[in-house]
Amino acid sequence: MYLMGHIRIKSDHNLIPQPGWRQKVFRVIYLSNTNAGKLFDIILLGVILLSTMIVLMESMPSLSLRTIHAMRDIEFVITMLFTLEYILRIVCVKNKKDYIFSFNGVIDFLAIFPFYLGLFFPITHYFIVIRLLRLLRVFRIFNLLDYLSDGRYIVQALKSSSRKIYIFLLFIFIFITIMGAIMYIVEGGEGDFNSIPNCIYWAAVTVTTVGYGDITPQTPLGKFLSLIVMICGYSILAVTTIIVTLDFQQFRKQQTKVKKQTCVRCGNVENDSDARFCKKCGKRLPQAKIETKSTGPFSFSKWFFKERE
């Protein structure tokens, strides 16, 4: 098996190529347990940030044409490097389909696809900022998987509260439609409130407390109605926060209740599943296993939530 920092990767005949140059390339571009692999990943993150900054600066109208051409040349070189890396990632694995259709494989493809698409549709060139998603590898490179474990709790809380959120969003849609129609009647269909769709837009902006100010009521009754919608907006934010927070706390308690760690020194069995040290004697605990479902060796969950030592 290969060691990646404190992370243990089990050998997989579909994942690791046979000994030779492919296996050497595999260790560099997929693993971070060697100096060459970690250096490659760090350089890759720096190039991603540089490429993103170039795309952002290209949209500035104050830049000269010469500067824009220089940036395009740099971006061309970076894209060629990303293309070469993507090809190597495919070549050096045995089961290429597992990588190509995995989360990371799709992201790697989207990191280079906008450049080639921009040759035919120039405006799509700015989709290159999708490359920022590749920065998620920073958690793997610097052994920060504990942060992703906490993020998994949030995702699970959102999933468990999805039905409540859907019902709540339906209620919000009905509410802003009714309030938009009422405002159309109150304002008499004049000014910016000349149609119910415009009034619905005003209601959505107001109830979400965004307050662009591009559409404002002129009548006293309309201003009073705006005040009511604003107050309802704050209540809506509080309700959605409470829904997700309660589900998050419940899921966290279930995980902590099901998975307890036992201290090998004092025998304390009340250590939380994500604890690193014993609550009683301070002995370092073996890292708890994070159980995730995966469909292949390159799935998103298997890529980030590896089995810990």
C-alpha positions as CSV (number, residue, x, y, z in Angstrom):
1,M,0.0,0.0,0.0
2,Y,1.1,3.6,-0.5
3,L,1.4,6.1,2.3
4,M,0.3,9.7,1.7
5,G,1.3,11.7,4.7
6,H,-0.8,10.2,7.5
7,I,-3.2,8.8,5.0
8,R,-3.1,5.2,3.9
9,I,-4.2,4.2,0.4
10,K,-4.9,0.5,-0.1
11,S,-3.6,-1.1,-3.3
12,D,-6.1,-1.5,-6.0
13,H,-5.4,-3.4,-9.2
14,N,-7.7,-1.0,-11.1
15,L,-5.8,2.0,-9.6
16,I,-2.1,1.4,-9.5
17,P,-0.3,0.6,-12.7
18,Q,2.3,-2.1,-13.2
19,P,6.0,-1.2,-12.3
20,G,7.6,1.0,-14.8
21,W,7.5,4.6,-15.9
22,R,3.7,4.8,-15.5
23,Q,4.0,3.8,-11.8
24,K,6.6,6.5,-11.3
25,V,4.4,9.1,-12.9
26,F,1.4,7.9,-10.9
27,R,3.3,8.4,-7.6
28,V,4.2,12.0,-8.5
29,I,0.8,13.2,-9.8
30,Y,-1.5,11.2,-7.6
31,L,0.3,10.8,-4.3
32,S,1.9,13.3,-1.9
33,N,4.0,10.9,0.2
34,T,7.2,11.8,-1.7
35,N,9.0,15.1,-1.9
36,A,8.5,15.1,-5.7
37,G,4.7,14.4,-5.4
38,K,4.2,17.1,-2.8
39,L,6.3,19.6,-4.8
40,F,4.3,18.8,-7.9
41,D,1.0,19.4,-6.1
42,I,2.2,22.7,-4.5
43,I,3.4,23.9,-7.9
44,L,0.1,22.9,-9.5
45,L,-1.9,24.9,-6.9
46,G,0.3,27.9,-7.6
47,V,-0.3,27.6,-11.3
48,I,-4.0,27.3,-10.8
49,L,-4.0,30.5,-8.8
50,L,-1.9,32.3,-11.4
51,S,-4.2,31.2,-14.2
52,T,-7.3,32.4,-12.3
53,M,-5.7,35.8,-11.6
54,I,-4.9,36.2,-15.3
55,V,-8.5,35.4,-16.4
56,L,-9.8,37.9,-13.8
57,M,-7.4,40.6,-15.0
58,E,-8.2,40.1,-18.6
59,S,-11.7,41.4,-18.0
60,M,-10.3,44.8,-16.9
61,P,-11.0,47.4,-19.6
62,S,-8.0,49.6,-18.5
63,L,-5.4,47.0,-19.7
64,S,-3.5,47.7,-22.9
65,L,-3.8,45.4,-25.8
66,R,-0.2,44.4,-25.5
67,T,-0.7,43.3,-21.9
68,I,-3.8,41.3,-22.8
69,H,-1.8,39.4,-25.5
70,A,1.0,38.7,-23.1
71,M,-1.6,37.3,-20.6
72,R,-3.1,35.1,-23.4
73,D,0.3,33.7,-24.2
74,I,0.9,32.8,-20.6
75,E,-2.5,31.3,-20.3
76,F,-1.9,29.2,-23.5
77,V,1.3,27.8,-21.9
78,I,-0.6,27.0,-18.7
79,T,-3.4,25.3,-20.5
80,M,-1.0,23.1,-22.5
81,L,0.6,22.1,-19.2
82,F,-2.8,21.2,-17.7
83,T,-3.7,19.3,-20.9
84,L,-0.4,17.3,-20.7
85,E,-1.1,16.6,-17.0
86,Y,-4.7,15.4,-17.8
87,I,-3.4,13.1,-20.5
88,L,-0.7,11.7,-18.1
89,R,-3.4,11.1,-15.4
90,I,-5.3,9.0,-17.9
91,V,-2.3,7.1,-19.3
92,C,-0.8,6.1,-15.9
93,V,-3.8,4.4,-14.4
94,K,-5.1,0.9,-15.4
95,N,-8.8,1.6,-15.3
96,K,-9.0,4.9,-17.2
97,K,-12.8,5.0,-17.1
98,D,-12.8,5.2,-13.3
99,Y,-10.7,8.4,-13.4
100,I,-12.3,10.1,-16.5
101,F,-15.9,9.8,-15.0
102,S,-14.9,10.5,-11.4
103,F,-15.4,13.8,-9.6
104,N,-11.8,14.8,-10.0
105,G,-11.6,13.6,-13.5
106,V,-14.5,15.7,-14.6
107,I,-13.1,18.8,-12.8
108,D,-9.7,18.2,-14.5
109,F,-11.4,18.1,-17.8
110,L,-13.5,21.2,-17.1
111,A,-10.2,23.0,-16.2
112,I,-9.0,22.8,-19.8
113,F,-12.2,22.5,-21.8
114,P,-13.2,26.3,-21.6
115,F,-9.9,27.3,-23.2
116,Y,-10.6,25.1,-26.3
117,L,-14.3,26.1,-26.3
118,G,-13.2,29.8,-26.2
119,L,-11.5,29.3,-29.6
120,F,-15.0,29.0,-31.1
121,F,-17.0,31.1,-28.6
122,P,-14.7,33.7,-27.1
123,I,-17.0,34.7,-24.3
124,T,-16.9,31.2,-22.8
125,H,-13.2,31.7,-22.3
126,Y,-13.8,33.1,-18.8
127,F,-15.2,29.8,-17.6
128,I,-11.6,28.9,-17.0
129,V,-12.2,30.1,-13.4
130,I,-13.7,26.6,-12.9
131,R,-10.0,25.6,-12.3
132,L,-10.4,26.9,-8.8
133,L,-12.3,23.7,-7.9
134,R,-9.0,21.9,-8.2
135,L,-7.8,23.8,-5.1
136,L,-9.9,21.3,-3.1
137,R,-6.8,19.1,-3.4
138,V,-5.2,21.3,-0.8
139,F,-7.0,19.3,1.9
140,R,-5.3,16.1,0.6
141,I,-1.9,17.6,0.1
142,F,-1.6,19.2,3.5
143,N,-3.4,16.5,5.4
144,L,-6.4,18.6,6.3
145,L,-9.0,15.9,5.9
146,D,-10.5,16.7,9.3
147,Y,-11.9,19.9,7.8
148,L,-13.6,17.8,5.1
149,S,-15.0,15.5,7.7
150,D,-16.7,18.5,9.3
151,G,-17.9,19.6,5.9
152,R,-19.5,16.1,5.5
153,Y,-21.6,16.8,8.5
154,I,-22.9,20.0,7.0
155,V,-23.7,18.2,3.7
156,Q,-25.6,15.5,5.5
157,A,-27.5,18.0,7.5
158,L,-28.6,19.7,4.3
159,K,-29.7,16.4,2.9
160,S,-31.7,15.4,5.9
161,S,-33.5,18.8,6.0
162,S,-34.0,18.9,2.2
163,R,-37.8,18.1,2.4
164,K,-38.4,20.9,4.9
165,I,-36.4,23.3,2.8
166,Y,-38.3,22.4,-0.4
167,I,-41.6,23.0,1.4
168,F,-40.3,26.3,2.8
169,L,-39.1,27.5,-0.6
170,L,-42.5,26.7,-2.1
171,F,-44.1,28.8,0.7
172,I,-41.7,31.7,-0.1
173,F,-42.5,31.5,-3.8
174,I,-46.2,31.7,-3.0
175,F,-45.6,34.5,-0.6
176,I,-43.6,36.7,-3.0
177,T,-46.1,36.1,-5.8
178,I,-49.0,37.3,-3.6
179,M,-47.1,40.2,-2.2
180,G,-46.1,41.2,-5.8
181,A,-49.7,41.2,-6.9
182,I,-50.7,43.2,-3.9
183,M,-48.0,45.8,-4.5
184,Y,-49.1,46.1,-8.2
185,I,-52.6,47.0,-6.9
186,V,-51.3,49.4,-4.2
187,E,-49.0,51.3,-6.6
188,G,-51.7,51.4,-9.3
189,G,-49.4,49.9,-11.9
190,E,-47.4,53.1,-12.3
191,G,-43.7,53.8,-12.4
192,D,-41.5,50.7,-11.9
193,F,-44.5,48.7,-10.7
194,N,-46.0,48.6,-14.1
195,S,-46.4,44.8,-14.2
196,I,-46.8,42.0,-11.7
197,P,-43.6,40.2,-12.7
198,N,-41.7,43.5,-11.9
199,C,-43.5,43.5,-8.6
200,I,-42.6,39.9,-7.9
201,Y,-39.0,40.8,-8.6
202,W,-39.3,43.6,-6.0
203,A,-40.8,41.3,-3.5
204,A,-38.0,38.7,-3.9
205,V,-35.3,41.3,-3.5
206,T,-37.0,42.7,-0.4
207,V,-37.9,39.5,1.3
208,T,-34.3,38.3,0.9
209,T,-33.1,41.6,2.5
210,V,-30.9,42.3,-0.5
211,G,-32.4,45.7,-1.1
212,Y,-31.0,46.8,-4.5
213,G,-33.1,49.9,-4.4
214,D,-33.7,49.9,-8.1
215,I,-37.4,49.6,-7.5
216,T,-39.0,51.5,-4.6
217,P,-42.6,52.1,-3.8
218,Q,-43.9,55.7,-3.8
219,T,-47.2,55.5,-2.0
220,P,-47.4,55.5,1.8
221,L,-49.3,52.2,1.8
222,G,-46.7,50.7,-0.5
223,K,-43.9,51.8,1.9
224,F,-45.8,50.2,4.8
225,L,-46.1,47.0,2.8
226,S,-42.4,47.1,2.1
227,L,-41.8,47.3,5.8
228,I,-43.9,44.2,6.4
229,V,-42.0,42.3,3.7
230,M,-38.7,43.3,5.2
231,I,-39.6,42.1,8.6
232,C,-40.8,38.8,7.1
233,G,-37.5,38.5,5.4
234,Y,-35.6,38.5,8.6
235,S,-37.9,35.8,10.0
236,I,-37.3,33.7,6.9
237,L,-33.5,33.8,7.4
238,A,-34.0,32.8,11.0
239,V,-36.3,29.8,10.1
240,T,-33.9,28.4,7.5
241,T,-31.0,28.7,9.8
242,I,-32.8,26.9,12.6
243,I,-33.9,24.1,10.3
244,V,-30.3,23.3,9.1
245,T,-28.8,23.9,12.5
246,L,-31.1,21.5,14.3
247,D,-30.5,18.7,11.7
248,F,-26.8,19.4,11.9
249,Q,-26.8,19.0,15.7
250,Q,-28.9,15.8,15.5
251,F,-26.7,14.2,12.9
252,R,-23.6,15.1,14.9
253,K,-25.0,13.6,18.1
254,Q,-25.9,10.4,16.2
255,Q,-22.4,10.1,14.8
256,T,-20.9,10.7,18.2
257,K,-23.2,8.3,19.9
258,V,-22.6,5.5,17.5
259,K,-18.9,5.8,17.1
260,K,-16.9,6.0,20.4
261,Q,-13.2,5.5,20.8
262,T,-11.7,3.5,23.6
263,C,-8.4,4.6,25.2
264,V,-5.8,1.9,25.3
265,R,-4.2,3.3,28.4
266,C,-7.1,4.0,30.8
267,G,-9.9,2.2,29.1
268,N,-12.2,5.3,28.8
269,V,-14.9,4.6,26.3
270,E,-16.5,8.1,26.3
271,N,-14.2,9.7,23.7
272,D,-15.9,11.2,20.7
273,S,-15.4,9.6,17.3
274,D,-13.4,12.6,16.1
275,A,-11.3,13.1,19.2
276,R,-7.5,12.9,18.9
277,F,-6.7,12.6,22.6
278,C,-8.4,10.8,25.5
279,K,-10.6,13.0,27.7
280,K,-9.4,11.4,30.8
281,C,-5.7,10.7,30.6
282,G,-4.6,12.6,27.4
283,K,-3.3,9.5,25.6
284,R,-3.3,9.9,21.8
285,L,-6.2,7.9,20.3
286,P,-6.2,5.9,17.1
287,Q,-7.9,7.9,14.3
288,A,-11.5,6.9,13.8
289,K,-12.4,5.5,10.4
290,I,-14.6,7.6,8.2
291,E,-17.2,5.4,6.4
292,T,-18.1,6.7,2.9
293,K,-19.8,5.1,-0.1
294,S,-17.9,5.1,-3.3
295,T,-18.5,3.6,-6.7
296,G,-14.8,3.5,-7.9
297,P,-11.2,4.1,-6.9
298,F,-11.4,7.7,-8.1
299,S,-14.8,8.8,-6.7
300,F,-15.0,12.0,-4.8
301,S,-15.5,10.5,-1.4
302,K,-12.7,7.9,-1.8
303,W,-10.4,10.6,-3.0
304,F,-10.8,12.8,0.0
305,F,-12.0,10.6,2.8
306,K,-9.2,8.0,2.8
307,E,-8.8,5.5,5.6
308,R,-6.7,7.1,8.3
309,E,-3.8,5.4,10.1
